[in-house]
Amino acid sequence: MINQNHPFILIGGGSNIVVSDKGLNCYVIRYLTDIPIIEHHGNELIVSGSTKLDTLAEHAAEAGLEGLNYTSGIPGTVGGAIAGNAGAFGQQIGDVVTSADLISLHGKNNTVPGSSLQFSYRHSCLKETNDIVSSVCLNLKSGHKKTLQKERIDILKLRHEKHPDLFTQPCAGSFFRNIEPSSKAEKRQAAGWFLEQTGVKTFACGGAKIFEKHANIIIKNDNGTAQNVFDLSQKMAQAVRNQFNIDLIREVRFAGPFDNMPPNIHNILW
């Protein structure tokens, strides 16, 4: 029997979450549908938050709609992508969001404009409010179907060459956000570059180590634990802090208790 007062967390694909080896004292609701839920209204798409992000990217390319190809190959769901303002190649999904249908943790439904989600680099206010994205309206541009399909194939090939195979080398994707520029005239600097300079590719903790092709990705073997991943991420951040006096910000989120975690954490997902 479900205890309505018991805490819960909601996840999509769970692709950027590391769950504690100690387990979670809460319900875990996975909001994910294998069959995409997408409506067309001209150049606008209304998409369920439970739809897989890569499936949406494929669908948009097939429909000749431009503005989502850069999300090709990114795991997870549309809802998770909105919450984390997913992006690549200098683009981000928040740029095409016109409105979103949200459900609060207390069950209240609300439709809000995209601007109210306070999108910034790999972030939205949903990470603080924990509102659930039930659906989202995306405003895209007309494009050439064959060109978009070719571009999508090239992006998928590039990801395959630079990223681990999730089925054989489990990982949570890029661990830290890229570094924000100090002025508007500059570009974000890849966190992977700073990590590479510190020599973290030689780092390992138990069954967790750095992916050989990318210094900002942690992979683990069959003996690896979530605590190994946490400890290795701490070593990585400390190395960059020591050498460059920069505090890296995590893109990956932890769920549940970890040894040596910050004392001020009160949320299950942090």
Sine and cosine of phi, psi and omega as CSV:
sin_phi,cos_phi,sin_psi,cos_psi,sin_omega,cos_omega
0.00,0.00,0.71,-0.70,-0.06,-1.00
-0.99,0.17,0.77,-0.64,0.09,-1.00
-1.00,0.01,0.93,-0.37,-0.09,-1.00
-0.93,0.37,-0.29,0.96,0.01,-1.00
-1.00,-0.06,-0.04,1.00,-0.02,-1.00
-0.98,0.20,0.65,-0.76,-0.02,-1.00
-0.91,0.41,0.36,-0.93,0.05,-1.00
-0.55,-0.84,0.35,-0.94,0.20,-0.98
-0.81,-0.58,0.49,-0.87,0.05,-1.00
-0.91,-0.42,0.75,-0.66,0.03,-1.00
-0.82,-0.58,0.29,-0.96,0.10,-0.99
-0.99,-0.17,-0.97,-0.26,0.04,-1.00
-0.99,0.16,-0.27,0.96,-0.02,-1.00
0.95,0.31,0.36,0.93,-0.14,-0.99
-0.98,0.22,-0.30,0.95,0.01,-1.00
-0.83,-0.56,0.60,0.80,0.00,-1.00
-0.81,-0.58,0.70,-0.72,0.12,-0.99
-0.93,-0.38,0.89,-0.45,-0.10,-1.00
-1.00,-0.09,0.71,-0.70,-0.04,-1.00
-0.83,0.56,0.60,-0.80,0.10,-1.00
-0.90,0.43,-0.34,0.94,-0.03,-1.00
-0.99,0.12,-0.05,1.00,0.00,-1.00
0.99,0.13,0.03,-1.00,-0.04,-1.00
-0.83,-0.56,0.74,-0.67,0.04,-1.00
-1.00,-0.03,0.89,0.45,-0.03,-1.00
-0.26,-0.97,0.22,-0.97,0.16,-0.99
-0.98,0.20,0.57,-0.82,0.10,-1.00
-0.88,-0.47,0.89,-0.46,0.01,-1.00
-0.96,-0.27,0.84,-0.55,0.00,-1.00
-0.98,-0.21,0.91,-0.41,-0.05,-1.00
-0.99,-0.16,1.00,0.01,-0.12,-0.99
-0.48,-0.88,0.75,-0.66,0.06,-1.00
-0.84,-0.54,0.72,-0.69,0.02,-1.00
-0.95,0.31,-0.52,0.86,0.03,-1.00
-1.00,-0.06,0.85,-0.53,-0.04,-1.00
-0.91,0.42,0.57,-0.82,0.07,-1.00
-0.90,-0.43,0.99,-0.15,-0.13,-0.99
-0.69,-0.72,0.76,-0.65,0.08,-1.00
-0.91,-0.40,0.61,-0.80,0.03,-1.00
-0.97,-0.24,0.70,-0.71,0.15,-0.99
-0.64,-0.76,0.99,0.14,-0.11,-0.99
0.91,0.41,-0.83,-0.55,0.02,-1.00
-1.00,0.01,0.08,1.00,0.04,-1.00
-0.99,-0.16,0.62,-0.78,0.11,-0.99
-0.87,-0.49,0.74,-0.67,0.15,-0.99
-0.96,-0.27,0.88,-0.48,-0.20,-0.98
-0.81,-0.58,0.68,-0.73,0.10,-0.99
-0.92,0.40,0.61,-0.79,0.06,-1.00
-0.90,0.44,-0.29,0.96,-0.03,-1.00
-1.00,0.06,-0.11,0.99,0.00,-1.00
-0.96,0.29,0.63,-0.78,0.02,-1.00
-0.92,0.38,0.68,-0.74,-0.07,-1.00
-0.89,0.45,-0.70,0.71,-0.01,-1.00
-0.91,0.41,-0.57,0.82,0.07,-1.00
-0.90,0.44,-0.64,0.77,0.07,-1.00
-0.89,0.46,-0.69,0.72,0.00,-1.00
-0.87,0.49,-0.68,0.74,0.04,-1.00
-0.89,0.45,-0.70,0.72,-0.01,-1.00
-0.87,0.48,-0.71,0.71,-0.02,-1.00
-0.89,0.45,-0.67,0.74,0.02,-1.00
-0.89,0.45,-0.68,0.74,0.02,-1.00
-0.89,0.46,-0.52,0.85,-0.01,-1.00
-1.00,0.05,-0.01,1.00,-0.02,-1.00
0.95,0.32,0.55,0.84,0.01,-1.00
-0.94,-0.35,0.79,-0.61,-0.09,-1.00
-0.99,-0.17,0.65,-0.76,0.08,-1.00
0.70,-0.71,0.02,1.00,-0.01,-1.00
-0.71,-0.71,-0.01,1.00,-0.09,-1.00
-0.85,0.52,-0.53,0.85,-0.03,-1.00
-0.90,0.43,-0.29,0.96,0.04,-1.00
-1.00,0.08,-0.01,1.00,0.01,-1.00
-0.84,0.54,0.78,-0.63,0.04,-1.00
1.00,0.08,-0.11,0.99,0.05,-1.00
-0.98,0.19,0.85,-0.53,-0.01,-1.00
-0.96,0.28,0.19,-0.98,0.03,-1.00
0.97,-0.25,-0.11,-0.99,-0.08,-1.00
-0.94,-0.34,0.20,-0.98,0.04,-1.00
-0.89,0.45,-0.66,0.75,0.02,-1.00
-0.87,0.50,-0.70,0.72,0.04,-1.00
-0.90,0.43,-0.60,0.80,0.01,-1.00
-0.91,0.42,-0.62,0.79,0.04,-1.00
-0.92,0.39,-0.72,0.69,-0.01,-1.00
-0.86,0.51,-0.64,0.77,-0.03,-1.00
-0.99,-0.17,0.11,0.99,-0.02,-1.00
0.73,0.68,0.85,0.52,-0.06,-1.00
-0.87,0.49,0.53,-0.85,0.01,-1.00
-0.20,-0.98,0.05,-1.00,0.04,-1.00
-0.17,-0.99,0.39,-0.92,0.07,-1.00
0.83,0.56,0.59,0.80,0.06,-1.00
0.98,0.17,0.11,0.99,0.03,-1.00
-0.88,-0.48,0.37,-0.93,0.00,-1.00
-0.55,-0.84,0.53,-0.85,-0.14,-0.99
-0.91,0.41,-0.46,0.89,0.01,-1.00
-0.86,0.52,-0.39,0.92,-0.03,-1.00
-0.93,0.36,-0.33,0.94,-0.06,-1.00
-0.91,-0.41,0.13,0.99,0.00,-1.00
-1.00,0.09,0.86,-0.51,0.06,-1.00
-0.99,-0.11,-0.55,0.83,0.05,-1.00
-0.34,-0.94,0.27,-0.96,0.01,-1.00
-0.59,-0.81,0.64,-0.77,0.14,-0.99
-1.00,-0.08,0.85,-0.52,-0.10,-1.00
-0.89,-0.45,0.45,-0.89,0.15,-0.99
-0.83,-0.56,0.84,-0.55,0.01,-1.00
-0.97,0.25,0.21,-0.98,0.02,-1.00
-0.90,0.43,-0.26,0.96,0.03,-1.00
-0.99,-0.15,0.12,0.99,0.08,-1.00
1.00,0.03,0.18,0.98,0.00,-1.00
-1.00,0.09,0.76,-0.65,0.04,-1.00
-1.00,0.00,0.60,-0.80,-0.02,-1.00
-0.41,-0.91,0.68,-0.73,0.11,-0.99
-0.96,-0.27,0.80,-0.60,-0.08,-1.00
-0.79,-0.62,0.48,-0.88,0.10,-0.99
-0.94,0.33,0.44,-0.90,-0.01,-1.00
-0.84,0.54,-0.56,0.83,-0.04,-1.00
-0.89,0.46,-0.45,0.89,-0.03,-1.00
-0.97,0.24,-0.17,0.99,-0.01,-1.00
-0.99,0.13,-0.08,1.00,0.13,-0.99
0.81,0.59,0.81,0.58,0.00,-1.00
-0.91,0.40,0.70,-0.72,0.17,-0.98
-0.60,-0.80,-0.11,-0.99,-0.08,-1.00
-0.86,0.51,0.90,-0.43,0.03,-1.00
0.81,0.59,0.58,0.82,-0.07,-1.00
-0.42,-0.91,0.50,-0.87,0.22,-0.97
-0.56,-0.83,0.21,-0.98,0.00,-1.00
-0.92,0.38,-0.22,0.97,0.02,-1.00
-0.89,0.45,-0.40,0.92,0.05,-1.00
-0.93,0.37,-0.40,0.92,0.05,-1.00
-1.00,-0.08,-0.66,0.75,-0.06,-1.00
-0.98,0.20,-0.44,0.90,-0.06,-1.00
0.89,0.46,0.34,0.94,0.12,-0.99
-0.89,0.45,0.51,-0.86,-0.05,-1.00
-0.99,-0.11,0.74,-0.67,0.04,-1.00
-1.00,0.08,0.97,-0.24,0.03,-1.00
-0.99,0.17,-0.60,0.80,0.11,-0.99
-0.37,-0.93,0.27,-0.96,-0.04,-1.00
-0.59,-0.81,0.56,-0.83,0.06,-1.00
-0.97,-0.25,0.82,-0.57,-0.06,-1.00
-0.90,-0.44,0.75,-0.66,0.00,-1.00
-0.98,-0.21,0.95,-0.31,-0.07,-1.00
-0.94,-0.33,-0.01,-1.00,0.01,-1.00
-0.89,-0.46,0.47,-0.88,0.09,-1.00
-0.93,0.37,0.70,-0.72,0.00,-1.00
-0.67,-0.74,0.01,-1.00,0.02,-1.00
-1.00,-0.03,0.87,-0.50,-0.12,-0.99
-0.82,0.58,-0.77,0.64,-0.06,-1.00
-0.91,0.42,-0.60,0.80,0.04,-1.00
-0.90,0.43,-0.69,0.72,0.01,-1.00
-0.91,0.41,-0.64,0.77,0.02,-1.00
-0.90,0.43,-0.66,0.75,0.04,-1.00
-0.90,0.43,-0.69,0.73,0.02,-1.00
-0.88,0.48,-0.66,0.75,0.02,-1.00
-0.89,0.46,-0.69,0.72,0.03,-1.00
-0.87,0.50,-0.68,0.74,0.00,-1.00
-0.90,0.43,-0.64,0.77,0.01,-1.00
-0.91,0.41,-0.68,0.73,0.02,-1.00
-0.89,0.45,-0.62,0.78,0.04,-1.00
-0.91,0.42,-0.68,0.73,0.01,-1.00
-0.89,0.45,-0.67,0.74,0.03,-1.00
-0.90,0.44,-0.64,0.77,0.01,-1.00
-0.89,0.46,-0.59,0.81,-0.04,-1.00
-0.97,0.25,-0.51,0.86,-0.14,-0.99
-0.96,-0.27,-0.22,0.98,-0.09,-1.00
-0.85,-0.52,0.39,-0.92,-0.01,-1.00
-0.93,0.36,0.40,-0.92,0.17,-0.99
-0.98,0.18,0.92,-0.40,-0.12,-0.99
-0.89,0.46,-0.37,0.93,-0.03,-1.00
-0.99,0.16,-0.43,0.90,-0.01,-1.00
-0.93,-0.37,-0.36,0.93,0.00,-1.00
-0.72,-0.69,0.99,0.13,-0.06,-1.00
-0.83,0.56,0.70,-0.71,0.06,-1.00
-0.40,-0.91,0.17,-0.99,0.00,-1.00
-0.93,-0.36,0.34,0.94,0.01,-1.00
0.99,0.14,-0.24,-0.97,0.01,-1.00
-0.86,0.50,0.81,-0.59,-0.17,-0.98
-0.99,0.17,-0.63,0.78,-0.05,-1.00
-0.88,-0.48,0.50,-0.86,0.06,-1.00
-0.93,0.36,0.42,-0.91,0.14,-0.99
-0.93,0.38,0.32,-0.95,-0.11,-0.99
-0.99,0.13,0.80,-0.61,0.03,-1.00
-0.92,0.39,0.61,-0.79,0.02,-1.00
-0.93,0.36,0.40,-0.92,0.01,-1.00
-0.99,0.11,-0.24,0.97,0.06,-1.00
-0.54,-0.84,0.26,-0.97,-0.02,-1.00
-0.92,0.39,-0.31,0.95,-0.04,-1.00
-0.99,0.17,-0.19,0.98,-0.07,-1.00
-0.97,-0.25,0.27,-0.96,0.06,-1.00
-0.97,-0.25,0.33,-0.94,0.11,-0.99
-0.89,0.46,0.59,-0.81,0.03,-1.00
-0.96,-0.27,0.67,-0.74,-0.08,-1.00
-0.90,0.43,0.79,-0.61,0.08,-1.00
-0.86,0.51,-0.55,0.83,0.00,-1.00
-0.86,0.51,-0.54,0.84,0.00,-1.00
-0.92,0.40,-0.73,0.68,0.00,-1.00
-0.89,0.46,-0.66,0.75,0.02,-1.00
-0.90,0.44,-0.65,0.76,0.01,-1.00
-0.88,0.48,-0.66,0.75,-0.03,-1.00
-0.90,0.43,-0.47,0.88,-0.02,-1.00
-0.99,0.11,-0.10,1.00,0.03,-1.00
0.99,0.16,0.41,0.91,-0.07,-1.00
-0.93,0.37,-0.26,0.97,-0.02,-1.00
-0.88,0.47,-0.28,0.96,0.06,-1.00
-1.00,-0.02,-0.09,1.00,-0.07,-1.00
-0.98,0.22,0.51,-0.86,0.11,-0.99
-0.39,-0.92,0.48,-0.88,0.12,-0.99
-0.68,-0.73,0.94,-0.34,-0.03,-1.00
0.84,0.54,-0.83,-0.55,-0.01,-1.00
-1.00,-0.04,0.25,0.97,0.03,-1.00
-0.93,-0.38,0.66,-0.75,0.03,-1.00
-0.52,-0.86,0.10,-1.00,0.00,-1.00
-1.00,0.08,0.69,-0.73,0.06,-1.00
-0.89,0.46,0.72,-0.69,-0.13,-0.99
-0.89,0.45,-0.42,0.91,-0.04,-1.00
-0.99,-0.14,-0.09,1.00,-0.11,-0.99
-0.42,-0.91,0.90,-0.44,-0.10,-1.00
-0.95,0.30,-0.17,0.99,-0.03,-1.00
-0.97,-0.25,0.31,0.95,0.00,-1.00
-0.80,-0.59,0.78,-0.62,0.06,-1.00
-0.98,-0.21,0.75,-0.66,0.11,-0.99
-0.87,-0.49,0.33,-0.94,0.02,-1.00
-0.69,-0.73,0.45,-0.89,0.06,-1.00
-1.00,-0.07,-0.12,-0.99,-0.07,-1.00
-0.89,0.46,-0.41,0.91,-0.02,-1.00
-1.00,-0.06,-0.03,1.00,-0.04,-1.00
-0.96,0.29,0.51,-0.86,0.01,-1.00
-0.86,-0.51,0.26,-0.97,0.08,-1.00
-0.89,0.46,-0.59,0.81,0.02,-1.00
-0.91,0.42,-0.60,0.80,0.09,-1.00
-0.85,0.53,-0.70,0.72,-0.01,-1.00
-0.91,0.42,-0.69,0.73,0.03,-1.00
-0.87,0.49,-0.75,0.67,-0.03,-1.00
-0.88,0.47,-0.65,0.76,0.01,-1.00
-0.92,0.40,-0.64,0.77,0.02,-1.00
-0.90,0.44,-0.57,0.82,0.04,-1.00
-0.92,0.40,-0.65,0.76,0.04,-1.00
-0.90,0.43,-0.64,0.77,0.02,-1.00
-0.89,0.46,-0.76,0.65,-0.02,-1.00
-0.88,0.47,-0.64,0.77,-0.01,-1.00
-0.91,0.41,-0.61,0.79,0.00,-1.00
-0.89,0.45,-0.67,0.74,0.03,-1.00
-0.94,0.35,-0.61,0.79,0.04,-1.00
-0.89,0.46,-0.69,0.73,-0.03,-1.00
-0.92,0.40,-0.66,0.75,-0.11,-0.99
-1.00,0.05,-0.57,0.82,-0.11,-0.99
-0.87,-0.49,-0.07,1.00,-0.05,-1.00
0.84,0.54,0.66,0.75,0.03,-1.00
-0.86,-0.52,0.74,-0.68,0.07,-1.00
-0.99,-0.11,0.94,-0.35,0.02,-1.00
-0.94,0.34,0.57,-0.82,0.04,-1.00
-0.95,-0.32,0.78,-0.62,-0.03,-1.00
-0.92,0.39,0.65,-0.76,0.20,-0.98
-1.00,-0.09,-0.57,0.82,0.05,-1.00
-0.97,0.23,0.58,-0.82,0.01,-1.00
-0.93,-0.37,0.58,-0.82,0.08,-1.00
-0.99,-0.13,0.49,-0.87,0.03,-1.00
-0.79,-0.61,0.83,-0.55,0.03,-1.00
1.00,-0.02,-0.09,-1.00,-0.09,-1.00
-0.99,0.10,0.60,-0.80,0.07,-1.00
-0.73,-0.68,0.51,-0.86,0.11,-0.99
-0.90,0.44,0.67,-0.74,0.05,-1.00
0.91,0.41,0.38,0.92,0.08,-1.00
-0.96,0.29,0.38,-0.93,0.02,-1.00
-0.84,0.55,0.60,-0.80,-0.09,-1.00
-0.96,0.28,-0.24,0.97,-0.11,-0.99
-0.99,-0.10,0.26,0.97,-0.02,-1.00
-1.00,0.08,0.83,-0.55,0.00,-1.00
-0.88,-0.48,-0.23,0.97,-0.01,-1.00
-1.00,-0.02,0.47,-0.88,0.06,-1.00
-0.93,0.38,-0.66,0.75,0.03,-1.00
-0.96,-0.27,0.86,-0.51,-0.12,-0.99
-0.60,-0.80,0.00,0.00,0.00,0.00
